[in-house]
Amino acid sequence: MSVLENFEDWKGFLHDRVEQARSLGMDNQMIANMAQEIGDYLAQEVHPENGEEKLLKQMWEVSTEEEQQTLANIMVKLVGQTH
């Protein structure tokens, strides 16, 4: 089963990656920039596996670059608070 099939699993995966980045000394801005790059990749290359991912993809596709940065920041914040 892919981590993308279940949104809670996906958030857990992201949480682990954010914590790993922090342990390597990355600050929040660096993590958010990396999250935006990952968001670009996912929106272009990965088929969403559930309703939450479909919504995120749609939001990403209609957003400006600044709005995408905001979405990336929100996702980093979300996974930091939920795990």
PyMOL Python script that loads the backbone (N, CA, C, O; Angstrom):
from pymol import cmd

cmd.read_pdbstr("""\
ATOM      1  N   MET A   1       0.845  -1.184   0.000  1.00  0.00           N
ATOM      2  CA  MET A   1       0.000   0.000   0.000  1.00  0.00           C
ATOM      3  C   MET A   1       0.887   1.242   0.000  1.00  0.00           C
ATOM      4  O   MET A   1       1.844   1.338   0.769  1.00  0.00           O
ATOM      5  N   SER A   2       0.556   2.183  -0.869  1.00  0.00           N
ATOM      6  CA  SER A   2       1.301   3.433  -0.983  1.00  0.00           C
ATOM      7  C   SER A   2       0.904   4.397   0.131  1.00  0.00           C
ATOM      8  O   SER A   2      -0.245   4.418   0.572  1.00  0.00           O
ATOM      9  N   VAL A   3       1.869   5.189   0.576  1.00  0.00           N
ATOM     10  CA  VAL A   3       1.596   6.201   1.599  1.00  0.00           C
ATOM     11  C   VAL A   3       0.580   7.227   1.084  1.00  0.00           C
ATOM     12  O   VAL A   3      -0.061   7.918   1.877  1.00  0.00           O
ATOM     13  N   LEU A   4       0.435   7.325  -0.228  1.00  0.00           N
ATOM     14  CA  LEU A   4      -0.504   8.281  -0.812  1.00  0.00           C
ATOM     15  C   LEU A   4      -1.955   7.804  -0.781  1.00  0.00           C
ATOM     16  O   LEU A   4      -2.869   8.598  -1.001  1.00  0.00           O
ATOM     17  N   GLU A   5      -2.174   6.528  -0.514  1.00  0.00           N
ATOM     18  CA  GLU A   5      -3.531   6.000  -0.547  1.00  0.00           C
ATOM     19  C   GLU A   5      -4.385   6.461   0.634  1.00  0.00           C
ATOM     20  O   GLU A   5      -5.609   6.522   0.521  1.00  0.00           O
ATOM     21  N   ASN A   6      -3.764   6.781   1.744  1.00  0.00           N
ATOM     22  CA  ASN A   6      -4.492   7.195   2.937  1.00  0.00           C
ATOM     23  C   ASN A   6      -3.935   8.541   3.397  1.00  0.00           C
ATOM     24  O   ASN A   6      -2.733   8.675   3.628  1.00  0.00           O
ATOM     25  N   PHE A   7      -4.811   9.534   3.529  1.00  0.00           N
ATOM     26  CA  PHE A   7      -4.351  10.884   3.839  1.00  0.00           C
ATOM     27  C   PHE A   7      -3.672  10.958   5.207  1.00  0.00           C
ATOM     28  O   PHE A   7      -2.709  11.705   5.376  1.00  0.00           O
ATOM     29  N   GLU A   8      -4.155  10.201   6.170  1.00  0.00           N
ATOM     30  CA  GLU A   8      -3.517  10.201   7.492  1.00  0.00           C
ATOM     31  C   GLU A   8      -2.101   9.626   7.408  1.00  0.00           C
ATOM     32  O   GLU A   8      -1.181  10.123   8.059  1.00  0.00           O
ATOM     33  N   ASP A   9      -1.937   8.578   6.604  1.00  0.00           N
ATOM     34  CA  ASP A   9      -0.592   8.026   6.397  1.00  0.00           C
ATOM     35  C   ASP A   9       0.312   9.059   5.717  1.00  0.00           C
ATOM     36  O   ASP A   9       1.486   9.195   6.061  1.00  0.00           O
ATOM     37  N   TRP A  10      -0.250   9.778   4.754  1.00  0.00           N
ATOM     38  CA  TRP A  10       0.510  10.813   4.048  1.00  0.00           C
ATOM     39  C   TRP A  10       0.954  11.911   5.016  1.00  0.00           C
ATOM     40  O   TRP A  10       2.103  12.351   4.980  1.00  0.00           O
ATOM     41  N   LYS A  11       0.038  12.347   5.879  1.00  0.00           N
ATOM     42  CA  LYS A  11       0.408  13.370   6.865  1.00  0.00           C
ATOM     43  C   LYS A  11       1.489  12.855   7.810  1.00  0.00           C
ATOM     44  O   LYS A  11       2.404  13.598   8.165  1.00  0.00           O
ATOM     45  N   GLY A  12       1.394  11.597   8.219  1.00  0.00           N
ATOM     46  CA  GLY A  12       2.423  11.010   9.072  1.00  0.00           C
ATOM     47  C   GLY A  12       3.771  10.971   8.368  1.00  0.00           C
ATOM     48  O   GLY A  12       4.803  11.269   8.970  1.00  0.00           O
ATOM     49  N   PHE A  13       3.758  10.604   7.102  1.00  0.00           N
ATOM     50  CA  PHE A  13       4.983  10.587   6.298  1.00  0.00           C
ATOM     51  C   PHE A  13       5.588  11.990   6.215  1.00  0.00           C
ATOM     52  O   PHE A  13       6.792  12.164   6.404  1.00  0.00           O
ATOM     53  N   LEU A  14       4.748  12.987   5.932  1.00  0.00           N
ATOM     54  CA  LEU A  14       5.232  14.370   5.858  1.00  0.00           C
ATOM     55  C   LEU A  14       5.787  14.833   7.207  1.00  0.00           C
ATOM     56  O   LEU A  14       6.824  15.493   7.272  1.00  0.00           O
ATOM     57  N   HIS A  15       5.084  14.476   8.272  1.00  0.00           N
ATOM     58  CA  HIS A  15       5.548  14.837   9.610  1.00  0.00           C
ATOM     59  C   HIS A  15       6.952  14.298   9.853  1.00  0.00           C
ATOM     60  O   HIS A  15       7.826  15.016  10.339  1.00  0.00           O
ATOM     61  N   ASP A  16       7.161  13.045   9.518  1.00  0.00           N
ATOM     62  CA  ASP A  16       8.479  12.441   9.707  1.00  0.00           C
ATOM     63  C   ASP A  16       9.541  13.166   8.889  1.00  0.00           C
ATOM     64  O   ASP A  16      10.649  13.388   9.377  1.00  0.00           O
ATOM     65  N   ARG A  17       9.219  13.535   7.657  1.00  0.00           N
ATOM     66  CA  ARG A  17      10.185  14.243   6.803  1.00  0.00           C
ATOM     67  C   ARG A  17      10.475  15.644   7.344  1.00  0.00           C
ATOM     68  O   ARG A  17      11.618  16.097   7.290  1.00  0.00           O
ATOM     69  N   VAL A  18       9.463  16.333   7.860  1.00  0.00           N
ATOM     70  CA  VAL A  18       9.677  17.668   8.444  1.00  0.00           C
ATOM     71  C   VAL A  18      10.574  17.555   9.668  1.00  0.00           C
ATOM     72  O   VAL A  18      11.499  18.351   9.833  1.00  0.00           O
ATOM     73  N   GLU A  19      10.313  16.583  10.521  1.00  0.00           N
ATOM     74  CA  GLU A  19      11.146  16.399  11.716  1.00  0.00           C
ATOM     75  C   GLU A  19      12.581  16.032  11.330  1.00  0.00           C
ATOM     76  O   GLU A  19      13.532  16.484  11.967  1.00  0.00           O
ATOM     77  N   GLN A  20      12.731  15.232  10.311  1.00  0.00           N
ATOM     78  CA  GLN A  20      14.067  14.874   9.822  1.00  0.00           C
ATOM     79  C   GLN A  20      14.801  16.122   9.322  1.00  0.00           C
ATOM     80  O   GLN A  20      15.982  16.306   9.617  1.00  0.00           O
ATOM     81  N   ALA A  21      14.108  16.973   8.572  1.00  0.00           N
ATOM     82  CA  ALA A  21      14.720  18.207   8.068  1.00  0.00           C
ATOM     83  C   ALA A  21      15.131  19.116   9.223  1.00  0.00           C
ATOM     84  O   ALA A  21      16.211  19.707   9.202  1.00  0.00           O
ATOM     85  N   ARG A  22      14.268  19.224  10.227  1.00  0.00           N
ATOM     86  CA  ARG A  22      14.604  20.045  11.400  1.00  0.00           C
ATOM     87  C   ARG A  22      15.825  19.498  12.123  1.00  0.00           C
ATOM     88  O   ARG A  22      16.674  20.264  12.581  1.00  0.00           O
ATOM     89  N   SER A  23      15.915  18.181  12.227  1.00  0.00           N
ATOM     90  CA  SER A  23      17.060  17.575  12.917  1.00  0.00           C
ATOM     91  C   SER A  23      18.363  17.798  12.149  1.00  0.00           C
ATOM     92  O   SER A  23      19.450  17.719  12.720  1.00  0.00           O
ATOM     93  N   LEU A  24      18.243  18.075  10.861  1.00  0.00           N
ATOM     94  CA  LEU A  24      19.414  18.377  10.041  1.00  0.00           C
ATOM     95  C   LEU A  24      19.748  19.862  10.047  1.00  0.00           C
ATOM     96  O   LEU A  24      20.685  20.297   9.377  1.00  0.00           O
ATOM     97  N   GLY A  25      18.976  20.641  10.808  1.00  0.00           N
ATOM     98  CA  GLY A  25      19.262  22.062  10.955  1.00  0.00           C
ATOM     99  C   GLY A  25      18.525  22.976   9.997  1.00  0.00           C
ATOM    100  O   GLY A  25      18.833  24.166   9.926  1.00  0.00           O
ATOM    101  N   MET A  26      17.562  22.451   9.261  1.00  0.00           N
ATOM    102  CA  MET A  26      16.803  23.302   8.344  1.00  0.00           C
ATOM    103  C   MET A  26      15.815  24.151   9.140  1.00  0.00           C
ATOM    104  O   MET A  26      15.166  23.666  10.067  1.00  0.00           O
ATOM    105  N   ASP A  27      15.712  25.429   8.762  1.00  0.00           N
ATOM    106  CA  ASP A  27      14.737  26.295   9.421  1.00  0.00           C
ATOM    107  C   ASP A  27      13.382  26.182   8.712  1.00  0.00           C
ATOM    108  O   ASP A  27      13.264  25.536   7.671  1.00  0.00           O
ATOM    109  N   ASN A  28      12.367  26.824   9.295  1.00  0.00           N
ATOM    110  CA  ASN A  28      11.009  26.704   8.763  1.00  0.00           C
ATOM    111  C   ASN A  28      10.898  27.200   7.328  1.00  0.00           C
ATOM    112  O   ASN A  28      10.159  26.618   6.534  1.00  0.00           O
ATOM    113  N   GLN A  29      11.617  28.261   6.981  1.00  0.00           N
ATOM    114  CA  GLN A  29      11.550  28.789   5.618  1.00  0.00           C
ATOM    115  C   GLN A  29      12.135  27.795   4.622  1.00  0.00           C
ATOM    116  O   GLN A  29      11.581  27.597   3.541  1.00  0.00           O
ATOM    117  N   MET A  30      13.237  27.180   4.978  1.00  0.00           N
ATOM    118  CA  MET A  30      13.839  26.175   4.099  1.00  0.00           C
ATOM    119  C   MET A  30      12.900  24.983   3.924  1.00  0.00           C
ATOM    120  O   MET A  30      12.764  24.449   2.824  1.00  0.00           O
ATOM    121  N   ILE A  31      12.264  24.578   4.996  1.00  0.00           N
ATOM    122  CA  ILE A  31      11.326  23.454   4.940  1.00  0.00           C
ATOM    123  C   ILE A  31      10.125  23.820   4.075  1.00  0.00           C
ATOM    124  O   ILE A  31       9.670  23.007   3.272  1.00  0.00           O
ATOM    125  N   ALA A  32       9.612  25.031   4.233  1.00  0.00           N
ATOM    126  CA  ALA A  32       8.466  25.473   3.434  1.00  0.00           C
ATOM    127  C   ALA A  32       8.838  25.548   1.952  1.00  0.00           C
ATOM    128  O   ALA A  32       8.029  25.188   1.097  1.00  0.00           O
ATOM    129  N   ASN A  33      10.040  26.008   1.639  1.00  0.00           N
ATOM    130  CA  ASN A  33      10.485  26.060   0.244  1.00  0.00           C
ATOM    131  C   ASN A  33      10.564  24.657  -0.344  1.00  0.00           C
ATOM    132  O   ASN A  33      10.164  24.424  -1.484  1.00  0.00           O
ATOM    133  N   MET A  34      11.080  23.736   0.442  1.00  0.00           N
ATOM    134  CA  MET A  34      11.165  22.353  -0.002  1.00  0.00           C
ATOM    135  C   MET A  34       9.751  21.778  -0.193  1.00  0.00           C
ATOM    136  O   MET A  34       9.499  21.046  -1.150  1.00  0.00           O
ATOM    137  N   ALA A  35       8.849  22.109   0.711  1.00  0.00           N
ATOM    138  CA  ALA A  35       7.470  21.637   0.603  1.00  0.00           C
ATOM    139  C   ALA A  35       6.808  22.169  -0.665  1.00  0.00           C
ATOM    140  O   ALA A  35       6.016  21.467  -1.293  1.00  0.00           O
ATOM    141  N   GLN A  36       7.129  23.404  -1.044  1.00  0.00           N
ATOM    142  CA  GLN A  36       6.561  23.963  -2.268  1.00  0.00           C
ATOM    143  C   GLN A  36       7.094  23.210  -3.495  1.00  0.00           C
ATOM    144  O   GLN A  36       6.341  22.942  -4.431  1.00  0.00           O
ATOM    145  N   GLU A  37       8.355  22.879  -3.491  1.00  0.00           N
ATOM    146  CA  GLU A  37       8.924  22.108  -4.602  1.00  0.00           C
ATOM    147  C   GLU A  37       8.272  20.728  -4.695  1.00  0.00           C
ATOM    148  O   GLU A  37       7.976  20.241  -5.787  1.00  0.00           O
ATOM    149  N   ILE A  38       8.055  20.113  -3.545  1.00  0.00           N
ATOM    150  CA  ILE A  38       7.393  18.801  -3.530  1.00  0.00           C
ATOM    151  C   ILE A  38       5.955  18.941  -4.023  1.00  0.00           C
ATOM    152  O   ILE A  38       5.468  18.097  -4.775  1.00  0.00           O
ATOM    153  N   GLY A  39       5.282  20.002  -3.600  1.00  0.00           N
ATOM    154  CA  GLY A  39       3.917  20.250  -4.066  1.00  0.00           C
ATOM    155  C   GLY A  39       3.851  20.395  -5.574  1.00  0.00           C
ATOM    156  O   GLY A  39       2.936  19.869  -6.208  1.00  0.00           O
ATOM    157  N   ASP A  40       4.819  21.110  -6.161  1.00  0.00           N
ATOM    158  CA  ASP A  40       4.876  21.249  -7.620  1.00  0.00           C
ATOM    159  C   ASP A  40       5.020  19.881  -8.280  1.00  0.00           C
ATOM    160  O   ASP A  40       4.313  19.558  -9.235  1.00  0.00           O
ATOM    161  N   TYR A  41       5.943  19.091  -7.756  1.00  0.00           N
ATOM    162  CA  TYR A  41       6.168  17.754  -8.314  1.00  0.00           C
ATOM    163  C   TYR A  41       4.901  16.903  -8.223  1.00  0.00           C
ATOM    164  O   TYR A  41       4.485  16.291  -9.207  1.00  0.00           O
ATOM    165  N   LEU A  42       4.296  16.868  -7.042  1.00  0.00           N
ATOM    166  CA  LEU A  42       3.105  16.044  -6.851  1.00  0.00           C
ATOM    167  C   LEU A  42       1.970  16.477  -7.772  1.00  0.00           C
ATOM    168  O   LEU A  42       1.283  15.638  -8.355  1.00  0.00           O
ATOM    169  N   ALA A  43       1.774  17.790  -7.903  1.00  0.00           N
ATOM    170  CA  ALA A  43       0.691  18.301  -8.746  1.00  0.00           C
ATOM    171  C   ALA A  43       0.899  17.933 -10.210  1.00  0.00           C
ATOM    172  O   ALA A  43      -0.066  17.706 -10.940  1.00  0.00           O
ATOM    173  N   GLN A  44       2.149  17.873 -10.635  1.00  0.00           N
ATOM    174  CA  GLN A  44       2.442  17.602 -12.046  1.00  0.00           C
ATOM    175  C   GLN A  44       2.590  16.117 -12.355  1.00  0.00           C
ATOM    176  O   GLN A  44       2.258  15.685 -13.459  1.00  0.00           O
ATOM    177  N   GLU A  45       3.083  15.327 -11.400  1.00  0.00           N
ATOM    178  CA  GLU A  45       3.512  13.973 -11.717  1.00  0.00           C
ATOM    179  C   GLU A  45       2.756  12.838 -11.025  1.00  0.00           C
ATOM    180  O   GLU A  45       2.837  11.690 -11.462  1.00  0.00           O
ATOM    181  N   VAL A  46       2.028  13.141  -9.961  1.00  0.00           N
ATOM    182  CA  VAL A  46       1.431  12.066  -9.166  1.00  0.00           C
ATOM    183  C   VAL A  46      -0.089  12.187  -9.186  1.00  0.00           C
ATOM    184  O   VAL A  46      -0.649  13.252  -8.925  1.00  0.00           O
ATOM    185  N   HIS A  47      -0.739  11.074  -9.501  1.00  0.00           N
ATOM    186  CA  HIS A  47      -2.202  11.033  -9.493  1.00  0.00           C
ATOM    187  C   HIS A  47      -2.690  10.975  -8.047  1.00  0.00           C
ATOM    188  O   HIS A  47      -2.239  10.122  -7.282  1.00  0.00           O
ATOM    189  N   PRO A  48      -3.609  11.874  -7.655  1.00  0.00           N
ATOM    190  CA  PRO A  48      -4.129  11.835  -6.280  1.00  0.00           C
ATOM    191  C   PRO A  48      -4.873  10.534  -6.009  1.00  0.00           C
ATOM    192  O   PRO A  48      -5.613  10.030  -6.854  1.00  0.00           O
ATOM    193  N   GLU A  49      -4.659  10.006  -4.813  1.00  0.00           N
ATOM    194  CA  GLU A  49      -5.215   8.708  -4.447  1.00  0.00           C
ATOM    195  C   GLU A  49      -6.474   8.796  -3.591  1.00  0.00           C
ATOM    196  O   GLU A  49      -7.143   7.787  -3.370  1.00  0.00           O
ATOM    197  N   ASN A  50      -6.800   9.988  -3.109  1.00  0.00           N
ATOM    198  CA  ASN A  50      -7.983  10.112  -2.248  1.00  0.00           C
ATOM    199  C   ASN A  50      -8.556  11.522  -2.396  1.00  0.00           C
ATOM    200  O   ASN A  50      -7.963  12.377  -3.055  1.00  0.00           O
ATOM    201  N   GLY A  51      -9.695  11.751  -1.787  1.00  0.00           N
ATOM    202  CA  GLY A  51     -10.386  13.029  -1.923  1.00  0.00           C
ATOM    203  C   GLY A  51      -9.589  14.219  -1.433  1.00  0.00           C
ATOM    204  O   GLY A  51      -9.611  15.282  -2.054  1.00  0.00           O
ATOM    205  N   GLU A  52      -8.885  14.051  -0.327  1.00  0.00           N
ATOM    206  CA  GLU A  52      -8.092  15.154   0.216  1.00  0.00           C
ATOM    207  C   GLU A  52      -6.974  15.548  -0.748  1.00  0.00           C
ATOM    208  O   GLU A  52      -6.712  16.733  -0.953  1.00  0.00           O
ATOM    209  N   GLU A  53      -6.325  14.559  -1.330  1.00  0.00           N
ATOM    210  CA  GLU A  53      -5.245  14.851  -2.280  1.00  0.00           C
ATOM    211  C   GLU A  53      -5.791  15.480  -3.554  1.00  0.00           C
ATOM    212  O   GLU A  53      -5.144  16.345  -4.143  1.00  0.00           O
ATOM    213  N   LYS A  54      -6.979  15.055  -3.985  1.00  0.00           N
ATOM    214  CA  LYS A  54      -7.603  15.667  -5.161  1.00  0.00           C
ATOM    215  C   LYS A  54      -7.892  17.142  -4.898  1.00  0.00           C
ATOM    216  O   LYS A  54      -7.640  17.992  -5.752  1.00  0.00           O
ATOM    217  N   LEU A  55      -8.418  17.438  -3.721  1.00  0.00           N
ATOM    218  CA  LEU A  55      -8.697  18.821  -3.357  1.00  0.00           C
ATOM    219  C   LEU A  55      -7.413  19.642  -3.321  1.00  0.00           C
ATOM    220  O   LEU A  55      -7.366  20.743  -3.871  1.00  0.00           O
ATOM    221  N   LEU A  56      -6.370  19.116  -2.679  1.00  0.00           N
ATOM    222  CA  LEU A  56      -5.100  19.829  -2.621  1.00  0.00           C
ATOM    223  C   LEU A  56      -4.544  20.088  -4.011  1.00  0.00           C
ATOM    224  O   LEU A  56      -4.038  21.177  -4.284  1.00  0.00           O
ATOM    225  N   LYS A  57      -4.635  19.096  -4.894  1.00  0.00           N
ATOM    226  CA  LYS A  57      -4.145  19.262  -6.264  1.00  0.00           C
ATOM    227  C   LYS A  57      -4.926  20.362  -6.981  1.00  0.00           C
ATOM    228  O   LYS A  57      -4.331  21.208  -7.649  1.00  0.00           O
ATOM    229  N   GLN A  58      -6.238  20.356  -6.850  1.00  0.00           N
ATOM    230  CA  GLN A  58      -7.056  21.389  -7.488  1.00  0.00           C
ATOM    231  C   GLN A  58      -6.710  22.768  -6.944  1.00  0.00           C
ATOM    232  O   GLN A  58      -6.589  23.726  -7.707  1.00  0.00           O
ATOM    233  N   MET A  59      -6.552  22.870  -5.629  1.00  0.00           N
ATOM    234  CA  MET A  59      -6.185  24.154  -5.025  1.00  0.00           C
ATOM    235  C   MET A  59      -4.813  24.602  -5.530  1.00  0.00           C
ATOM    236  O   MET A  59      -4.614  25.776  -5.838  1.00  0.00           O
ATOM    237  N   TRP A  60      -3.875  23.665  -5.612  1.00  0.00           N
ATOM    238  CA  TRP A  60      -2.521  23.981  -6.059  1.00  0.00           C
ATOM    239  C   TRP A  60      -2.545  24.514  -7.491  1.00  0.00           C
ATOM    240  O   TRP A  60      -1.875  25.496  -7.812  1.00  0.00           O
ATOM    241  N   GLU A  61      -3.321  23.857  -8.340  1.00  0.00           N
ATOM    242  CA  GLU A  61      -3.351  24.204  -9.764  1.00  0.00           C
ATOM    243  C   GLU A  61      -3.954  25.577 -10.036  1.00  0.00           C
ATOM    244  O   GLU A  61      -3.589  26.219 -11.021  1.00  0.00           O
ATOM    245  N   VAL A  62      -4.865  26.041  -9.187  1.00  0.00           N
ATOM    246  CA  VAL A  62      -5.477  27.358  -9.420  1.00  0.00           C
ATOM    247  C   VAL A  62      -4.775  28.470  -8.648  1.00  0.00           C
ATOM    248  O   VAL A  62      -5.149  29.637  -8.764  1.00  0.00           O
ATOM    249  N   SER A  63      -3.774  28.119  -7.871  1.00  0.00           N
ATOM    250  CA  SER A  63      -3.090  29.098  -7.020  1.00  0.00           C
ATOM    251  C   SER A  63      -1.929  29.765  -7.741  1.00  0.00           C
ATOM    252  O   SER A  63      -1.304  29.192  -8.633  1.00  0.00           O
ATOM    253  N   THR A  64      -1.664  30.999  -7.321  1.00  0.00           N
ATOM    254  CA  THR A  64      -0.456  31.689  -7.767  1.00  0.00           C
ATOM    255  C   THR A  64       0.729  31.088  -7.021  1.00  0.00           C
ATOM    256  O   THR A  64       0.543  30.296  -6.097  1.00  0.00           O
ATOM    257  N   GLU A  65       1.930  31.455  -7.411  1.00  0.00           N
ATOM    258  CA  GLU A  65       3.112  30.946  -6.719  1.00  0.00           C
ATOM    259  C   GLU A  65       3.102  31.358  -5.244  1.00  0.00           C
ATOM    260  O   GLU A  65       3.482  30.572  -4.376  1.00  0.00           O
ATOM    261  N   GLU A  66       2.675  32.568  -4.969  1.00  0.00           N
ATOM    262  CA  GLU A  66       2.591  33.035  -3.577  1.00  0.00           C
ATOM    263  C   GLU A  66       1.569  32.215  -2.795  1.00  0.00           C
ATOM    264  O   GLU A  66       1.816  31.846  -1.647  1.00  0.00           O
ATOM    265  N   GLU A  67       0.437  31.931  -3.407  1.00  0.00           N
ATOM    266  CA  GLU A  67      -0.578  31.118  -2.747  1.00  0.00           C
ATOM    267  C   GLU A  67      -0.092  29.690  -2.543  1.00  0.00           C
ATOM    268  O   GLU A  67      -0.409  29.070  -1.528  1.00  0.00           O
ATOM    269  N   GLN A  68       0.673  29.160  -3.496  1.00  0.00           N
ATOM    270  CA  GLN A  68       1.255  27.832  -3.338  1.00  0.00           C
ATOM    271  C   GLN A  68       2.212  27.801  -2.155  1.00  0.00           C
ATOM    272  O   GLN A  68       2.248  26.823  -1.408  1.00  0.00           O
ATOM    273  N   GLN A  69       2.989  28.870  -1.983  1.00  0.00           N
ATOM    274  CA  GLN A  69       3.888  28.947  -0.825  1.00  0.00           C
ATOM    275  C   GLN A  69       3.074  28.927   0.462  1.00  0.00           C
ATOM    276  O   GLN A  69       3.467  28.295   1.443  1.00  0.00           O
ATOM    277  N   THR A  70       1.948  29.616   0.456  1.00  0.00           N
ATOM    278  CA  THR A  70       1.068  29.618   1.622  1.00  0.00           C
ATOM    279  C   THR A  70       0.518  28.212   1.881  1.00  0.00           C
ATOM    280  O   THR A  70       0.496  27.759   3.025  1.00  0.00           O
ATOM    281  N   LEU A  71       0.077  27.528   0.835  1.00  0.00           N
ATOM    282  CA  LEU A  71      -0.418  26.159   1.002  1.00  0.00           C
ATOM    283  C   LEU A  71       0.681  25.245   1.546  1.00  0.00           C
ATOM    284  O   LEU A  71       0.428  24.407   2.412  1.00  0.00           O
ATOM    285  N   ALA A  72       1.885  25.409   1.039  1.00  0.00           N
ATOM    286  CA  ALA A  72       3.005  24.597   1.535  1.00  0.00           C
ATOM    287  C   ALA A  72       3.245  24.880   3.013  1.00  0.00           C
ATOM    288  O   ALA A  72       3.446  23.954   3.798  1.00  0.00           O
ATOM    289  N   ASN A  73       3.224  26.153   3.395  1.00  0.00           N
ATOM    290  CA  ASN A  73       3.398  26.518   4.802  1.00  0.00           C
ATOM    291  C   ASN A  73       2.302  25.902   5.668  1.00  0.00           C
ATOM    292  O   ASN A  73       2.567  25.410   6.765  1.00  0.00           O
ATOM    293  N   ILE A  74       1.083  25.935   5.170  1.00  0.00           N
ATOM    294  CA  ILE A  74      -0.043  25.376   5.920  1.00  0.00           C
ATOM    295  C   ILE A  74       0.125  23.866   6.100  1.00  0.00           C
ATOM    296  O   ILE A  74      -0.128  23.344   7.186  1.00  0.00           O
ATOM    297  N   MET A  75       0.546  23.166   5.059  1.00  0.00           N
ATOM    298  CA  MET A  75       0.752  21.717   5.176  1.00  0.00           C
ATOM    299  C   MET A  75       1.846  21.397   6.184  1.00  0.00           C
ATOM    300  O   MET A  75       1.707  20.460   6.970  1.00  0.00           O
ATOM    301  N   VAL A  76       2.930  22.161   6.171  1.00  0.00           N
ATOM    302  CA  VAL A  76       4.005  21.938   7.140  1.00  0.00           C
ATOM    303  C   VAL A  76       3.474  22.176   8.547  1.00  0.00           C
ATOM    304  O   VAL A  76       3.761  21.410   9.467  1.00  0.00           O
ATOM    305  N   LYS A  77       2.707  23.230   8.706  1.00  0.00           N
ATOM    306  CA  LYS A  77       2.112  23.549  10.007  1.00  0.00           C
ATOM    307  C   LYS A  77       1.135  22.450  10.442  1.00  0.00           C
ATOM    308  O   LYS A  77       1.133  22.037  11.601  1.00  0.00           O
ATOM    309  N   LEU A  78       0.316  21.989   9.514  1.00  0.00           N
ATOM    310  CA  LEU A  78      -0.665  20.955   9.814  1.00  0.00           C
ATOM    311  C   LEU A  78       0.006  19.674  10.303  1.00  0.00           C
ATOM    312  O   LEU A  78      -0.394  19.114  11.324  1.00  0.00           O
ATOM    313  N   VAL A  79       1.009  19.215   9.591  1.00  0.00           N
ATOM    314  CA  VAL A  79       1.648  17.953  10.000  1.00  0.00           C
ATOM    315  C   VAL A  79       2.463  18.118  11.266  1.00  0.00           C
ATOM    316  O   VAL A  79       2.719  17.143  11.972  1.00  0.00           O
ATOM    317  N   GLY A  80       2.869  19.333  11.558  1.00  0.00           N
ATOM    318  CA  GLY A  80       3.599  19.581  12.803  1.00  0.00           C
ATOM    319  C   GLY A  80       2.696  19.562  14.019  1.00  0.00           C
ATOM    320  O   GLY A  80       3.143  19.261  15.125  1.00  0.00           O
ATOM    321  N   GLN A  81       1.422  19.884  13.819  1.00  0.00           N
ATOM    322  CA  GLN A  81       0.483  19.950  14.940  1.00  0.00           C
ATOM    323  C   GLN A  81      -0.295  18.664  15.152  1.00  0.00           C
ATOM    324  O   GLN A  81      -0.810  18.435  16.246  1.00  0.00           O
ATOM    325  N   THR A  82      -0.393  17.821  14.136  1.00  0.00           N
ATOM    326  CA  THR A  82      -1.266  16.659  14.238  1.00  0.00           C
ATOM    327  C   THR A  82      -0.543  15.403  14.679  1.00  0.00           C
ATOM    328  O   THR A  82      -1.189  14.395  14.964  1.00  0.00           O
ATOM    329  N   HIS A  83       0.781  15.435  14.744  1.00  0.00           N
ATOM    330  CA  HIS A  83       1.517  14.224  15.137  1.00  0.00           C
ATOM    331  C   HIS A  83       2.469  14.519  16.265  1.00  0.00           C
ATOM    332  O   HIS A  83       3.173  13.622  16.729  1.00  0.00           O
TER     333      HIS A  83
END
""", "prot")
cmd.dss("prot")
cmd.show_as("cartoon", "prot")
cmd.util.cbc("prot")
cmd.orient("prot")
